[in-house]
Every structure is written in structure tokens, then in C-alpha cells.
């Protein structure tokens, strides 16, 4: 099964790479497209990018792990992220994160076994005036409370 998945990733990554010149300047754009395609940047894709751009795989991995918008692990269909930036933290986002952990049965960085939810924290989503906030995928929920988190997650749990 893993070899089959590696082959699929290899093939689809090569299709992405074919759109770009073989220059290191394209690394971020390539990684963004790979992330969008797979929901994360698989190891096999990093190997393909490394070979294509003639950049050490350790350097590719360094970029992937440096930028928070990239991940090396598959995310859930619904990625719940609680802002822990200063404005949100002061207004209670830590309690919202703790409730999300409890409600989803996940720790930060984990994905549910069914692949439906993943949980993360972030430092700022640029919505300080709405603090505290959490997001699900790209939807921002401001003036958040534990009750609001419960209600929103309950709605997502009903989907599918």
C-alpha cells in the first residue's frame, strides 16, 4: 500500500514540477502547490523536489518545517486551529484550546483516526479585533467562547 501511495505522490509531484523552471527560486511556490494537492508535503514529494531542483532534501525539509503554513503530516478534513497570539491569549484562547482538545480527543498537531479533524494552535491570524479567535480551515470564528466552539464543532461533526 505504501509503495502505491509513494508512486501516486511521485507521479503527481512530477506533474506539478513540470510547470516550473528548475530553479531554487520556485521552491516556495512548488511547496505551496504540493501542500494544496495533498494537504501536506509528503516525504516522497520532498525527495522529488530535491532531485528536480538539485537542492539537498535536508534544505527542503528545513523550509517545510520552518514555515507554519506547511506540514509534514496529513491534516483532517476540518483543521481546527486556535489562536494563541497575545490579544487572543489575554482574552481566554487557552481555555478554548483546552476545550477543543477535550471535545475532539486530540492534542495539538494530531489528526483524528477517521481523518475528519485535526487540531493546531497558531500565533496570529490577523483578527486581533475579534479576539479570541479560532479557525476551521479558512473560516474565522471571532469573539470566541467555549460555548461557541462547542456549537461550531457540533455542526462540523454532523457533516458528511
Steps between C-alpha positions, in 0.01 A plus 500: 500500500778745591684441170174566315458828689864595440451438129185717495684780686802465268283522187290793620803689633677459165192646329522802732875535445461496122333842523807660660851583386771305683605788720506520878304827477189290430525290817232679703253506210559129438456418869178703511360308204604164648345597835177597324494174300564258787405704807859464622850462352573126485856371537487355149407843360794656685730243340362577153535876554854453627601307190322738261647820647836345592455618858584273797191334646607627844467855370151425361401347835641806678278730296192278551549489877594870531182642347182433696287482186669174404462170679661158465195322642162456339237732645139419562223602266421767759811662644413673828757760602483718811689830503735540795631842395519764772158660444325161481693351790417793729132457413487128579609302197691251719167381646358468149800288397461278807131451419583416136749236621235351728217512246705356213707262712815635335820672602651782294642369173282187499240380251204282590518136394208551261686792335213739566664742748846628580597745773765769504577831661631804322663822614290751306237496229486879464158533661606654832192724509287184516708332774487229603473313170517148367487383141369194326676472167490862380185604689572740788280490811546816707392607848533130576385328815514138611124482430546638147780249432272215614216620276721541193677165542162329555390635161816368332452162668157473335648555151566204270 
